[in-house]
Amino acid sequence: MSQSVAFYTLGCKLNFSETSTITRQMETHGFVRKDFQQGADIYVINTCSVTDHADKKCRKVVKEALKYNAAAKVVVIGCYAQLKPQEIASISGVSMVLGAAEKFNLVENLAKIDEEGNPLVLNKNIKETNVFVPGFSFGERTRSFMKVQDGCDYFCSFCTIPLARGKSRSQTVAETIKVAKEVAATGIKEIVLTGVNLGDFGVGHGETFYDLVKELDNVDGIERYRISSIEPNLLTDDIIRFVAQSKKFVPHFHIPLQSGSDDILKLMRRKYQRDLYVNRVNTIKSLMPHCCIGVDVIVGFPQETEEAFLETYNFLNELDVSYLHVFPYSERPNTTARKLEGSVPVKTRMERAKMLRILSEKKRHKFYTDNLGKTFTVLYEAEEDNGTMYGFTDNYIKIETPYDPLLVNELVKVQLLEINENMNVIPLELSTCLHN
């Protein structure tokens, strides 16, 4: 009788891509996927370490899994598993912990689980993790998260990702195009390009992310590409100009800023100053006035005085961006930022985060308002929410409309009419671009 497996994914789009890839590997070997609540024989928890409380989240998911099947084997993978394997192994009920290199051999490693209940830790030194494993998500959403790059050679002072995922690596452009064609064969219409440091694609191959973007634009079957997140110093004018004239790459960039203070950016060991960031935003908006621009920002970094925070706040307030992802700074082991003097009280961090989240809502509302009356193409999602369905325009405006099964995974041309109480936009449907 086939064994069953259930997955739980914490963290970023890259994790979702890898979970989906591992799922397909297991199904190929005869495992039957179940929903989390159905009581699977094996539970796989893909963890994140970017935000705080990774240990608490992991413990909670392990506890929930064993509630559905007390005899289940629980396997923990992901960034947290690479960084703190022994901490995870101490959690009651965990059967196996797999590091960054070992997680892609999950089927093979399952045979090594100790039937006596002693947790098995398989975790190579991250310096030995140098193989790129491609992947893409399929079945969970209308869009596919396609992994084209992994690892990072930057060592920002607040970040543990290089320690969790290793050096920057990717396949060649030609090999990556083959994966995109696999995605196209599934009937998915939008690919979200994902990676740890996406703009660093091609390192070691003599190729660039710009080279990849140009070739992806020619893949038949994919209607849209979305760039998930790209460092401002790697977002070149060539990339911006290409997106502006592309029929497939959508006008949406997510560009990490982290701070609007040059002094704090230096302490963070970022590879740019605010002038470069302004230049990138102005270039985008000059070519694509309707383009959506998202921003990552960290508040409460060591030595962020009230003056430095207000410098960030005012910088973002004046910048023509569309929304913010705000993160209160949290101390991470083995990072240089943890050694810096001038720690900001946690309460102050939370207050500053709240201020920026309010600013984000104002930014999003203005961006939506500026686009009312205009015509865009929406890709509708499959999920139904009490008779309602949702989709996103090419420039990432969230659309809400009555559920219609004929609209699922379809591109629909709409006019944006009004913003409702849920901060979604109500559309007037103009035409459906049905694709077989």
Secondary structure, DSSP 8 states (H G I E B T S, - for coil): ---EEEEEE-S-HHHHHHHHHHHHHHHHTT-EE--GGG--SEEEEEE--SSS-HHHHHHHHHHHHHHH-TT-EEEEEEHHHHH-HHHHHTSTTEEEEE-TTGGGGHHHHHTT--TTS--EEE---GGG------EE--SSSSEEEEE--B--S---TT--HHHHH-S-B---HHHHHHHHHHHHHTT--EEEEE-SSGGGTTTTTT--HHHHHHHHTT-TT--EEEE----TTT--HHHHHHHHH-SSB-SEEEEEEE-S-HHHHHHHT-S--HHHHHHHHHHHHHH-TT-EEEEEEEES-TT--HHHHHHHHHHHHHS---EEEEEE----TT-GGGG-S----HHHHHHHHHHHHHHHHHHHHHHHHHHTT-EEEEEE-S--BTTEEEEEETT--EEEEE--GGGTT-EEEEEEEEE-TTS-EEEEEEEEE---
